[in-house]
Amino acid sequence: MARNDAPPQVDYDLVVLGGGSGGLAGALRAAAHGARVALLEPHEFGGTCVNRGCVPKKAMWLAADLASRITLAADLGFDTRPPALDWKELVAQRQRYIGNIHGIYRGLLEKAGVAWMPCRGRLVAADMVETDTGVRLKAGHVLVATGGQPLRPDIPGAELGGVSDDFFRLCAAPPRVAIVGGGYVAVELAGVLQALGSRVELFARGPRLLGDMDGEIVQQLQEDMRQHGVHLHLQAPVHALEAEGGRVRVLYKGAEGDAAAPDAFDSVLFATGRRPNTDGPAWKRWG
Ligand SMILES: Cc1cc2nc3c(=O)[nH]c(=O)nc-3n(C[C@H](O)[C@H](O)[C@H](O)COP(=O)(O)OP(=O)(O)OC[C@H]3O[C@@H](n4cnc5c(N)ncnc54)[C@H](O)[C@@H]3O)c2cc1C
């Protein structure tokens, strides 16, 4: 490359890749200690937690909790009617709230003097980051906080199912939903959808939900979920999905060998883990 064509280069003490929970915390803390910090984030601030995780999940949970309480109030004799939710309005309110968080983060970064760049970066050396806009940032330290994205399992028909990101795109409760997975995301999506009017069946491959958590608490949770109407299939690994007239059939291995849930589902959501955003193609998918 001719000398004059060399990409522009800027020096920082710390360059942070990713403006999610990890990247923002690292950038703001380092800046508070006087470091010269650059943060690269090609999308909205807040990453998974704010945009496709904790925050929108809690908004949906709040609505689900209210729906349960209104129903309970009617059972107890209050003059309330079964709740009718305007789901689109709920989503609009949720996204407004998330928009405020983006603004707050922008303000915090500006106040802290962090140079924010709306682009993606890649490591070209241990002390060098190149942005997708062609700028080279020389860095005393680099913090890779690029997060991850939900995984579909490698089974036939997996493309017929959605993932947690798709849950946040819903504009109504699907009448019948299958959730595949036994971790906290599966449990939360199942509870929220059941409370908001879906009939939910959850398929977990293990003998219990939330394998890392206290056994007695999980026993109680499973009992509560059943009482709320969630149909739990434990030790029921899903091995294929099949299309059936616009709906999806779930094939799984039950206690008595291969089985199919008797009815097809309007929606299937996988909560089967995540993969890191550390390779080119995966990062591009974010675009
Ligand atoms: C449905 C769901 C519910 C959850 N609920 C909770 C909860 O209630 N409580 C809780 O504590 N946690 C919860 N989590 C987990 C939480 O969201 C994550 O632990 C957290 O977001 C991880 O933060 P991070 O900064 O590591 O990554 P992320 O938040 O994923 O941020 C990574 C950022 O890096 C950016 N990026 C990617 N590649 C590049 C690149 N090359 N250059 C620059 N930037 C890049 C991305 O655009 C993204 O904004 C939930 C997750 C999900 C999916």
The ligand as a MOL file (V3000), in Angstrom:
LIG
                    3D

  0  0  0     0  0            999 V3000
M  V30 BEGIN CTAB
M  V30 COUNTS 53 58 0 0 0
M  V30 BEGIN ATOM
M  V30 1 C -34.1590 -13.6150 26.1860 0
M  V30 2 C -33.0320 -13.2220 27.1130 0
M  V30 3 C -33.3190 -12.7890 28.4070 0
M  V30 4 C -32.2920 -12.4280 29.2620 0
M  V30 5 N -32.6190 -12.0100 30.5190 0
M  V30 6 C -31.6450 -11.6650 31.3890 0
M  V30 7 C -31.9520 -11.1980 32.7040 0
M  V30 8 O -33.1290 -11.1040 33.0810 0
M  V30 9 N -30.9200 -10.8590 33.5220 0
M  V30 10 C -29.5990 -10.9500 33.1100 0
M  V30 11 O -28.6910 -10.6280 33.8910 0
M  V30 12 N -29.2810 -11.3630 31.8590 0
M  V30 13 C -30.2660 -11.7260 30.9990 0
M  V30 14 N -29.9370 -12.1300 29.7310 0
M  V30 15 C -28.4950 -12.2340 29.3470 0
M  V30 16 C -27.9230 -10.8720 28.9550 0
M  V30 17 O -28.6980 -10.3120 27.9140 0
M  V30 18 C -26.4790 -11.0680 28.4990 0
M  V30 19 O -25.7740 -11.7100 29.5250 0
M  V30 20 C -25.7930 -9.7550 28.2020 0
M  V30 21 O -26.5180 -9.0120 27.2390 0
M  V30 22 C -24.3750 -10.0080 27.6790 0
M  V30 23 O -23.7610 -8.7570 27.4610 0
M  V30 24 P -22.5010 -8.5940 26.5090 0
M  V30 25 O -22.0770 -7.1740 26.6240 0
M  V30 26 O -21.5240 -9.6460 26.8190 0
M  V30 27 O -23.0300 -8.9130 25.0240 0
M  V30 28 P -24.2140 -8.2520 24.2070 0
M  V30 29 O -25.2070 -7.6180 25.0990 0
M  V30 30 O -24.6930 -9.2780 23.2500 0
M  V30 31 O -23.5020 -7.0650 23.4070 0
M  V30 32 C -22.6000 -7.3050 22.3860 0
M  V30 33 C -22.5930 -6.1170 21.4630 0
M  V30 34 O -21.4810 -6.2360 20.6070 0
M  V30 35 C -21.8240 -5.7020 19.3380 0
M  V30 36 N -20.9000 -6.2780 18.3550 0
M  V30 37 C -20.9040 -7.5200 17.8050 0
M  V30 38 N -19.8620 -7.6710 16.9810 0
M  V30 39 C -19.1700 -6.4900 17.0010 0
M  V30 40 C -17.9830 -6.0130 16.3530 0
M  V30 41 N -17.3020 -6.7770 15.5290 0
M  V30 42 N -17.5770 -4.7530 16.6030 0
M  V30 43 C -18.2680 -3.9590 17.4460 0
M  V30 44 N -19.3840 -4.3470 18.0840 0
M  V30 45 C -19.8330 -5.6080 17.8780 0
M  V30 46 C -23.2680 -6.1290 19.1290 0
M  V30 47 O -23.9230 -5.2660 18.2130 0
M  V30 48 C -23.8200 -6.0140 20.5510 0
M  V30 49 O -24.4660 -4.7740 20.7600 0
M  V30 50 C -30.9280 -12.4860 28.8250 0
M  V30 51 C -30.6380 -12.9040 27.5230 0
M  V30 52 C -31.6690 -13.2750 26.6820 0
M  V30 53 C -31.3380 -13.7290 25.2660 0
M  V30 END ATOM
M  V30 BEGIN BOND
M  V30 1 1 1 2
M  V30 2 1 2 3
M  V30 3 2 2 52
M  V30 4 2 3 4
M  V30 5 1 4 5
M  V30 6 1 4 50
M  V30 7 2 5 6
M  V30 8 1 6 7
M  V30 9 1 6 13
M  V30 10 2 7 8
M  V30 11 1 7 9
M  V30 12 1 9 10
M  V30 13 2 10 11
M  V30 14 1 10 12
M  V30 15 2 12 13
M  V30 16 1 13 14
M  V30 17 1 14 15
M  V30 18 1 14 50
M  V30 19 1 15 16
M  V30 20 1 16 17
M  V30 21 1 16 18
M  V30 22 1 18 19
M  V30 23 1 18 20
M  V30 24 1 20 21
M  V30 25 1 20 22
M  V30 26 1 22 23
M  V30 27 1 23 24
M  V30 28 2 24 25
M  V30 29 1 24 26
M  V30 30 1 24 27
M  V30 31 1 27 28
M  V30 32 2 28 29
M  V30 33 1 28 30
M  V30 34 1 28 31
M  V30 35 1 31 32
M  V30 36 1 32 33
M  V30 37 1 33 34
M  V30 38 1 33 48
M  V30 39 1 34 35
M  V30 40 1 35 36
M  V30 41 1 35 46
M  V30 42 1 36 37
M  V30 43 1 36 45
M  V30 44 2 37 38
M  V30 45 1 38 39
M  V30 46 1 39 40
M  V30 47 2 39 45
M  V30 48 1 40 41
M  V30 49 2 40 42
M  V30 50 1 42 43
M  V30 51 2 43 44
M  V30 52 1 44 45
M  V30 53 1 46 47
M  V30 54 1 46 48
M  V30 55 1 48 49
M  V30 56 2 50 51
M  V30 57 1 51 52
M  V30 58 1 52 53
M  V30 END BOND
M  V30 END CTAB
M  END
